[in-house]
Amino acid sequence: MRVDANRTDIKGMAGLVALSVVLSACSTLESVGETVNPVNWFSSTPKVKPAELEAIKPTAELKALWQASIGGSGDYVLTPAVVESSIFTASQNGNITRFDGGKQVWRIDAGQPISGGVGSDGRIVAVGTAKGEVLAFDGTGKALWKFNINAEILAAPQVAGGLVIVRGNNNRIFGIDIADGKRRWVYQRSTPTLSLRTNASVVVAGKVLLAGFPGGKLVAIAMNNGAATWEANVAQPKGTTELERVSDVTSSPVVAGREVCAAAYQGRVTCFDLATGNQLWSRDISSAAGIDIDARNVYVSDDKGAVHALDRSNGASVWKQDKLFMRQLSRPIADGNFVAVGDYKGVVHLLRRDDGAFAARFTTDGSAISAEPQRLEKGFLTQSRGGSVSALVAN
């Protein structure tokens, strides 16, 4: 944790999001004060004992198509980028690696520690640093340009529409021209007194990008000029104390067809019309880790370690798997007839889509599956805090 004269950060984990409480007197990260006596609020060692894994009778096979070790992520959550058969990963020590079809194509040293994961469209590869630098490379790993947003970067950049889109830890979002590394626009908004430190990125959906914010807000931002096109409430802060009223969107929203859904910590899971921001339905489930969606359901990992399946049309409960209590789950990822979720011990759990029953397990390197699992052309990708990258497929 970092305690500043104007800003207090309390680092830790809830779910598998690198999450902390940030006490701020409406200051920005450009002015950093004195560091004194950190006190943890969340801890990577749960205060409540996590559930022990019970033996299961596998009804499916979960296996690795390939695995690689790329270096650990330290205190950060370094989400990889997937572009067709190419995968781009980063480690905290500055290594960026490209895999094509599971084979390493190149590995470069960015020259400084990386804190913000990877964004790529296959031609441009971008990462962020704790000093606020956006580093851009071409598809062969050649350095192109740098841009400083003057704020710590915890979220993976996104590359789309001729832009590298980067979010700072002060919740300012920059659209940077991929051609020359110059700022095209910036979106900014005020931040509540108390908010959560999160690695949540933005999601691009056609002509807009979607971003969640402190206070339970979801905003659609125009790609061409950075202006907000609509704003909606994922959740409304409740409670009498500032801590009780924390209700932030701490994971990436998910877009499917004409819908966008998001989850809030100490809040709700809510789905909206993508074009208008009108609410379609909402459920009271607190999630810091995030959600996924398929043709039938919305899946969510809640803060107590349960995985929920909610009917996509109305939010009604379909099933709940609660035997992973306090195992600090990753966001779920839908994969055909299954839903997968990782935990703090590096175990990937495969659940049946129809009823949530355990179908199989796969153990990685024993460290937390902290990055959001990513969908592949076949199967899905996980990256652990220890640096194990696994391309997994279920049969």
C-alpha positions in Angstrom: 0.0 0.0 0.0 1.1 3.6 -0.6 -0.1 6.3 1.8 0.3 9.8 0.3 -0.3 13.2 1.8 -3.1 13.7 -0.7 -3.9 10.1 -1.7 -4.0 6.8 0.1 -3.7 3.4 -1.6 -4.4 0.2 0.2 -3.2 -2.7 -2.0 -4.6 -6.2 -1.9 -6.9 -8.7 -3.6 -10.6 -9.3 -3.8 -11.5 -12.1 -6.1 -8.4 -12.2 -8.3 -8.4 -8.6 -9.2 -5.4 -6.6 -8.0 -7.5 -4.4 -5.9 -7.1 -1.8 -3.2 -8.9 1.0 -1.5 -7.8 4.5 -2.6 -8.5 7.4 -0.3 -8.2 10.6 -2.3 -8.9 14.2 -1.4 -9.8 14.7 -5.1 -6.1 14.9 -6.0 -4.5 13.5 -9.1 -1.6 11.1 -9.4 0.6 13.9 -10.7 1.2 15.1 -7.1 2.5 12.2 -5.0 3.0 12.9 -1.3 5.1 11.3 1.5 4.9 7.6 1.9 4.2 6.5 5.5 3.1 3.4 7.5 1.1 1.2 5.1 -1.8 -0.7 6.5 -3.4 -3.5 4.4 -7.1 -3.7 4.0 -7.3 -6.7 1.7 -4.7 -9.4 1.8 -3.4 -11.9 -0.7 -3.6 -14.4 2.2 -7.4 -14.6 2.9 -8.5 -13.9 6.5 -11.3 -16.4 6.0 -10.0 -19.9 5.3 -10.7 -20.8 1.6 -12.6 -24.0 0.9 -10.5 -27.1 0.4 -11.0 -28.7 -3.0 -13.1 -31.8 -2.9 -12.3 -34.7 -5.2 -14.4 -34.7 -8.3 -15.2 -37.4 -10.9 -14.2 -35.8 -14.2 -16.8 -35.8 -16.9 -14.6 -33.9 -19.4 -11.0 -33.4 -20.2 -9.2 -30.1 -19.7 -5.7 -30.1 -21.2 -3.0 -27.8 -22.3 -2.4 -27.3 -26.0 0.8 -25.5 -25.0 2.4 -23.8 -22.0 5.2 -21.3 -21.6 6.9 -19.4 -18.7 7.3 -15.7 -19.4 8.2 -14.3 -16.0 6.1 -13.2 -13.1 3.8 -10.2 -12.8 4.8 -9.1 -9.3 2.2 -6.8 -7.7 0.5 -6.2 -11.1 -2.1 -7.9 -13.2 -0.7 -8.3 -16.7 -3.4 -9.3 -19.0 -2.2 -10.8 -22.4 -3.5 -9.8 -25.8 -4.9 -12.3 -28.3 -5.1 -11.5 -32.0 -6.2 -14.5 -34.0 -3.4 -17.1 -33.6 -1.0 -14.6 -32.1 -0.6 -14.0 -28.4 1.3 -11.1 -26.8 2.3 -11.3 -23.1 4.3 -9.2 -20.7 6.1 -9.8 -17.4 6.8 -7.3 -14.7 10.5 -7.2 -15.4 9.9 -5.7 -18.8 9.8 -8.7 -21.1 7.3 -8.7 -24.0 6.8 -12.0 -25.8 5.0 -12.9 -29.0 3.7 -16.5 -29.6 2.2 -17.6 -32.9 0.4 -21.0 -32.7 2.1 -21.6 -29.3 5.6 -21.1 -30.7 7.7 -18.1 -29.4 8.4 -15.8 -32.3 10.3 -13.1 -30.4 10.9 -11.7 -26.9 12.1 -8.2 -26.3 13.1 -6.2 -23.3 11.0 -3.0 -23.0 13.8 -1.4 -20.9 11.7 -0.8 -17.8 9.2 -2.6 -15.6 5.7 -3.1 -17.0 2.6 -2.6 -15.0 -0.3 -2.4 -17.5 -0.5 -5.6 -19.5 -0.6 -5.8 -23.3 -2.8 -4.4 -26.1 -2.4 -5.3 -29.7 -4.1 -5.4 -33.1 -1.3 -7.5 -34.5 0.5 -4.6 -36.1 0.9 -2.4 -32.9 1.8 -3.8 -29.5 1.4 -1.5 -26.5 2.1 -1.8 -22.8 2.0 0.6 -19.8 4.4 1.4 -17.0 4.0 2.5 -13.4 5.6 5.8 -14.3 2.8 6.5 -16.8 4.7 5.7 -20.0 2.9 4.1 -22.9 5.4 2.1 -24.9 4.5 1.1 -28.5 6.2 -1.5 -30.7 5.4 -2.9 -34.2 4.4 -6.5 -34.8 8.1 -7.5 -35.0 9.0 -6.0 -31.6 10.6 -2.9 -33.0 10.2 0.2 -30.7 8.0 2.9 -32.3 7.2 5.7 -29.8 6.5 6.6 -26.1 3.8 8.7 -24.6 3.5 9.8 -20.9 0.1 10.1 -19.4 1.4 11.3 -16.0 -0.4 8.6 -14.1 0.3 5.0 -13.1 -1.0 2.6 -15.7 -2.5 -0.6 -14.3 -4.8 -1.6 -17.2 -3.9 -3.2 -20.5 -4.0 -0.7 -23.4 -6.4 -1.4 -26.2 -5.5 -0.9 -29.9 -8.4 -0.1 -32.3 -9.6 2.5 -34.8 -6.1 3.9 -35.4 -5.7 4.5 -31.6 -3.9 3.2 -28.7 -6.4 3.7 -25.8 -4.8 3.9 -22.4 -6.4 4.3 -19.0 -4.5 5.8 -16.1 -5.0 5.0 -12.4 -6.6 8.5 -12.0 -9.4 7.3 -14.4 -8.3 9.5 -17.3 -8.5 7.7 -20.6 -6.3 8.8 -23.5 -6.7 8.2 -27.2 -3.2 8.2 -28.8 -2.6 8.1 -32.5 -0.9 4.9 -33.5 1.0 6.6 -36.3 2.9 9.2 -34.4 2.2 8.6 -30.7 0.5 12.0 -30.2 -2.6 12.5 -28.1 -5.8 12.8 -30.1 -8.2 13.2 -27.1 -8.5 12.6 -23.4 -11.6 11.7 -21.4 -11.7 12.6 -17.7 -14.2 12.8 -14.8 -14.2 13.4 -11.1 -13.5 10.6 -8.7 -15.3 9.9 -5.4 -13.4 10.4 -2.1 -13.0 6.6 -1.7 -12.5 4.3 -4.6 -10.9 1.1 -5.6 -7.6 0.5 -7.3 -8.2 -1.7 -10.3 -6.6 -3.0 -13.4 -9.9 -2.9 -15.4 -9.4 -1.9 -19.0 -11.8 -0.5 -21.6 -13.7 -2.5 -24.2 -14.1 -1.3 -27.8 -17.4 -1.9 -29.5 -17.6 -0.4 -33.0 -17.6 3.4 -32.8 -17.5 3.6 -29.0 -15.5 2.2 -26.1 -17.0 1.2 -22.8 -15.4 1.9 -19.4 -16.5 1.4 -15.9 -15.8 3.9 -13.1 -15.9 4.5 -9.4 -19.4 5.1 -8.0 -20.8 2.3 -10.2 -20.8 4.2 -13.5 -20.6 2.7 -17.0 -19.8 5.2 -19.8 -19.8 4.9 -23.6 -17.1 7.1 -25.1 -16.9 8.1 -28.8 -13.8 6.7 -30.4 -13.4 9.7 -32.8 -13.3 12.5 -30.2 -13.4 11.0 -26.6 -16.8 12.5 -25.8 -19.3 10.6 -23.6 -22.3 9.4 -25.6 -24.2 7.9 -22.7 -23.7 7.2 -19.0 -25.5 4.6 -16.9 -25.6 3.2 -13.3 -24.3 -0.3 -12.9 -24.9 0.2 -9.1 -25.8 3.0 -6.7 -23.6 3.4 -3.7 -25.3 2.5 -0.5 -24.5 2.6 3.2 -23.7 5.2 5.9 -19.9 5.1 5.8 -17.5 6.0 2.9 -16.3 2.4 3.0 -19.8 0.9 2.8 -20.6 3.3 -0.1 -17.7 2.0 -2.3 -19.5 0.5 -5.3 -17.0 0.6 -8.2 -16.8 -1.2 -11.6 -13.5 -2.9 -11.1 -13.6 -5.3 -14.0 -14.0 -4.9 -17.8 -17.5 -4.7 -19.2 -18.5 -7.4 -21.7 -20.2 -6.7 -25.0 -22.4 -9.3 -26.9 -24.5 -8.2 -29.8 -26.7 -5.3 -28.8 -26.0 -5.7 -25.1 -23.3 -4.6 -22.7 -23.0 -6.0 -19.2 -20.9 -4.9 -16.2 -20.4 -5.8 -12.5 -19.7 -3.6 -9.5 -18.0 -4.4 -6.2 -20.5 -4.1 -3.4 -23.1 -3.6 -6.1 -24.8 -5.3 -8.9 -24.5 -7.1 -12.2 -26.4 -5.0 -14.8 -27.0 -5.3 -18.5 -27.8 -2.3 -20.9 -28.8 -1.6 -24.4 -25.5 -0.9 -26.2 -26.9 1.9 -28.4 -28.8 3.9 -25.7 -27.5 2.8 -22.3 -31.0 1.9 -21.2 -31.0 -0.7 -18.5 -32.3 -4.2 -19.5 -32.0 -5.9 -16.1 -30.0 -5.9 -12.9 -29.1 -8.4 -10.1 -27.7 -7.7 -6.6 -24.4 -9.6 -6.8 -21.0 -8.1 -5.7 -18.1 -8.8 -8.0 -14.6 -7.5 -8.3 -13.4 -10.2 -10.7 -15.9 -9.8 -13.5 -18.2 -11.5 -15.9 -18.6 -13.2 -19.2 -21.5 -13.9 -21.5 -22.6 -16.4 -24.1 -25.8 -17.0 -26.2 -27.7 -18.2 -23.1 -26.3 -16.8 -19.9 -24.2 -14.1 -18.1 -21.6 -15.7 -15.8 -20.2 -13.9 -12.8 -17.6 -14.7 -10.1 -18.8 -13.1 -6.9 -16.6 -11.8 -4.0 -17.2 -14.9 -1.8 -16.0 -17.4 -4.5 -19.3 -18.5 -6.0 -19.9 -18.7 -9.7 -23.4 -17.7 -10.9 -25.1 -18.3 -14.2 -27.8 -15.7 -14.9 -30.4 -15.9 -17.7 -29.2 -13.4 -20.4 -32.7 -12.3 -21.2 -33.8 -11.3 -17.7 -31.1 -11.9 -15.1 -32.9 -14.8 -13.5 -30.7 -17.4 -11.7 -29.9 -20.5 -13.7 -27.4 -22.1 -11.3 -24.9 -21.3 -8.6 -21.6 -23.1 -7.9 -20.6 -22.3 -4.3 -17.9 -24.9 -3.5 -15.0 -22.5 -4.3 -15.6 -20.4 -1.2 -13.0 -17.6 -0.8 -10.7 -19.1 -3.4 -10.3 -15.6 -5.0 -11.7 -16.5 -8.4 -10.8 -14.9 -11.7 -13.5 -13.8 -14.0 -15.3 -16.7 -15.6 -14.9 -17.5 -19.3 -17.5 -19.3 -21.4 -16.1 -22.0 -23.7 -18.7 -24.0 -25.6 -20.5 -26.4 -23.2 -18.3 -25.3 -20.3 -17.4 -22.3 -18.1 -13.9 -22.0 -16.7 -12.6 -20.0 -13.8 -9.2 -19.8 -12.1 -8.3 -19.5 -8.5 -5.6 -18.2 -6.1 -3.7 -21.5 -6.2 -3.4 -21.6 -10.0 -6.2 -24.2 -10.4 -8.5 -23.8 -13.4 -12.0 -25.3 -12.7 -14.1 -26.4 -15.6 -17.9 -26.2 -14.9 -20.7 -27.5 -17.0 -22.7 -24.7 -18.7 -26.1 -26.4 -18.1 -25.9 -26.9 -14.3 -22.5 -25.6 -13.0 -21.3 -29.0 -11.9 -17.5 -29.6 -11.9 -16.4 -31.3 -15.0 -12.6 -31.2 -14.8 -9.6 -29.3 -13.3 -6.2 -28.3 -14.5 -3.3 -27.0 -12.3 -0.9 -24.5 -13.6 2.1 -23.3 -11.5 0.5 -22.9 -8.1 0.2 -19.1 -8.3 -2.9 -17.1 -8.7 -4.7 -16.8 -12.1 -4.8 -13.1 -11.8 -5.2 -11.9 -15.4 -8.6 -12.2 -17.1 -8.7 -15.4 -19.1 -8.8 -14.7 -22.8 -10.7 -16.5 -25.5 -8.7 -18.3 -28.2 -9.7 -19.6 -31.7 -9.8 -22.9 -29.9 -10.1 -22.9 -26.1 -8.9 -20.2 -23.8 -5.7 -18.6 -22.4 -4.7 -18.1 -18.7 -1.7 -16.2 -17.3 -0.7 -16.8 -13.7 1.0 -14.3 -11.3 4.0 -16.6 -11.4 4.3 -16.2 -15.2 2.8 -19.5 -16.5 0.9 -19.0 -19.7 -1.4 -21.9 -20.6 -3.5 -22.4 -23.7 -6.3 -24.8 -22.5 -8.9 -26.7 -24.4 -11.9 -28.7 -23.0 -13.3 -31.8 -24.5 
